[in-house]
Amino acid sequence: MTSGGGNQIGCDNIQKGLLDLIISYDVPLQGNAINQQIVQTLLSPAKAGESKTSYYTPLTLLTKDNIGPRTCWSLDQLK
């Protein structure tokens, strides 16, 4: 068992039998959330420290039974 961002390498290791389970967090979704927060912060008239924000992203349990082409990503797909 390990955790990771859903990278293709992790899914490949599950298929090879090197791992049984990956607790995956959605890295592309987290990147989008961070970018949106940066834009919102830069456009906001609020002073530093006046606003507190938290983002929660879902965790997905990846196993041999549920991995597929839409489950894992590669850096080339995100470029």
N, C-alpha and C positions, 0 to 999 in steps of 0.2 A: 504494500500500500504506500502511496505517496500523494502529494498534492501538486497541482500545476495549473497552468493556464489553458489547457486544452490543446497544446501543441501536438503536431502529428507524431513527433518522436515518442511521446508518451503512449499514444494509441498503438503505434508500431510495437512497442515493448509489451503491451497487453496481448496483442495478437501473437507475438513470439512466445508468450508464456512467462516472460521475465517479471511481469507485474500482474496482480489479480485485480487491483482497484486503484483508480486515480480519483481523488476528490478535486474536481476541476472548477476553477473560477474562470469566468468569461473575460479574458484579457481584452479582446476588442471592445466589449461593452464597457469595461472599466476605463479604457482609453477615451472612448467617446464621452463618458460622464465627466472625466477630468477636464477634457477640452471644453465642454459646455460650461463647467464651473469657472474656468479661467475667463472665458468670454463674459459670463455673467458678472464676475467680480470686477473686471476691467470697465464694464459699462455701468456699474452701480455707483450711485452717489454716496453710498455708505462709507464711513471712515474705517480704517483698519481695526479689526477686532469687534466691530459692531454686529457682525453677522456670523453665525455658526451654521455650518452645513454638514450633513452626514449623507453618504451614499451607501446603500446596501445592494450588493449584486448576488444573484442566486448561485448556489453551489450545485454541481451536478456530479453524481456518482457514475463514473465510467467503468464499465466492465466489458468482458468479452461478448456478453449478450446484447449490449446496446451501443457499441461503437460502430460508426459508419462514416460515409463520406462527408456528411454534414455535421458530424460530432466534433471533429478535430480540424485544425487549421494549420497552414504553413505560412511562413513569412512572405513567400512569393505571392500568395493569394491576397495578402493585405496591402501589397504595394500598389 
